[in-house]
Amino acid sequence: VDPDDTSIRSFDLTSANKDSSLLFEPSLPYPIVESFSGPKIIADSNFFLSEWLSRFIGIRGKLANSLSVSHTGFLFARYLGCDPIILTGQDLAFFDFKLHCRQSYFENLFLSSTNIEKTTNGNRYEHFKKYRNSLKITEDVFGGSAFTTLAMDSFKEIFNEENKASN
């Protein structure tokens, strides 16, 4: 779903499990689709390119408001009739100023570009401060307080609305 070229480097498609399928929408960088060897499932979205293509090839399956990879996964699971749908690892807040989980592509990218004169936590805090204009406090899954961004909070609201609509 992510049209950014960094998604090409986010995971290794050459070692993908042959039993896995790639669910994508037309804005995904073509090298990902081309190099994936398993079955491919294309879904329409509300991105301009997808809407434009639908005029010529017809609607291929619309998943509603898919604004992130996690929304696409959730909406597709719901479309398939999965119940319950559990979003393991879906993180819409910051813990200890960490923007990404350990061993993820973006965490490794962050660590490789950090200032060696500071501690890892110091670098994380400096990176975290870049988001200060869009930060807000939210309730975490344990009832405590956590930082989130306005964008991530809107993602949470979309999940909540989609969940209400399906009940």
N, C-alpha and C positions, 0 to 999 in steps of 0.2 A: 504494500500500500504506500510505502514511503517513497516518493518520487526523487528524493535526494540521492545523488551518486554515492554518498557514504554508505548507503544500504548495500551496495555491491561488495564492499569490504567488511560488512558486518558479520557475515557467516560464510562457511566453506561449502559451496554447492557441489563441488566435485566429489565429496564424500557423503552426500546425502543418502539416506536410507532409501533403497529402491521401492519400499512399501509406502513411502511418504508421498504426499501430494502437495503441489504448490497452488495455493489459493492466491490469486493476484487480481489487480485491476489495471487497466491500460496505462496508467502513469508510472508503473514500476519500470525502472531502467531495463532496457531490453537485454543486456548481457545476463541478467539474472534469469530471465525467462528462457533465453537461448541455452544457457549452460545447465539448467535443471534437467536431469534425466528421467525423473519420475513423471507420473500423470500431472497434468496442469488443468486447473479450474479457473476460468476467468469470470469475474463478476463486475457488473456495472456499478458505478458509484456516482456521487454528485460532483466529481471533478469534471471540468469542462471537456477534456479529451474524451472521457467515457461517454458523456452525453452526446457529443458530436458523433462519435462512432456509432452509437445506438441508432442514430437517424438513418445510417446506411446499412447496418447489418442486423438491426432489430435489437430489442431488449434481451439480454442474456441472463438476467437474474439480478435484481437490484436488492442491496442489503440495507438500505436506509442510510442513516447518518454515520458513515464510517470515517471518522476523523483520525483514527490511529490504527496501528496494527492490532492492538488489543480490542478495539471496537469491532474490527473486521472479524477477528476470531470469535468474539462473543455473538455477533449477529449471524455468522455462518453456523455456529453451533445451535443457535436458536432456530434458524431456518431448517436445520436437519432434524429438529425435534428433540434435541438433547435436553434432559432435565434430571438432575440439576446441572447447571453450568457453573463450574468453579474456576475462578481466575487465579491460578497459582502464580505467585510472584508479581501480580499486578500492583505496582507501587505508584501512588499518586501523591507522595509526600517525601520529604527529605529526612533521613535519619543520620544524625551526627554530621551534618553538612555534606553527606554523600549524595551525589546526583545520580549515580548508577551503581549497580551491584558489582561485587568483586568478580573478576575474570570476564566481564562483559567487554565487548569491543570498545565501547565508549569509555569505560573505566580505564582500560589499558591505554587508549589514546590519551586520556587525561594524564595518566601517570608518566607516560613517555615525554610529555611536554611540560612537566612541572619544573619549578625553580629548585635547583639542587641546594640552594642556600637556606631553604625553609624545610620544615618537617612536612610529611605528607598531610597531616591534619591542617597545618598552616596553609598549604597550597589549596586544600579542599575549601577552607574557609574563604580564601581570596576568590576562588572560582564561584563559590556560593553567593558572595556579595554582589556579583554581577547581576543577579536576579532580584536585588533588593527592591526595585521599583514595582515589581509584580508579585511580591510575596504577601501571603496572608497566613494567619493561623487557622488550623483546622483540627478537628478531632481525629485522632488515629484509631486504629482498630481495637486498641486496648482502653479507649476512653480518655487517653492523655492528649496532650497538645503536640502538634507537629507543624512544621512549615510546609506550605505548598505554594504553587504559583497560581495565578488566576487562570492560566490555560489548563493546568492539571485539575483544578477545581471544576472547571467547566466540563472536562472529561468525566469526572465523577458524577456530575449532574446528568449528563447524557446517559450514563449507565443506570442511574436511579430512574430516570424517565422511561428508558427502554424496559427496565425490570417491572415497573408499574404497568406498562402497556401489555406486557406478556402475562400478567396475572389476572 
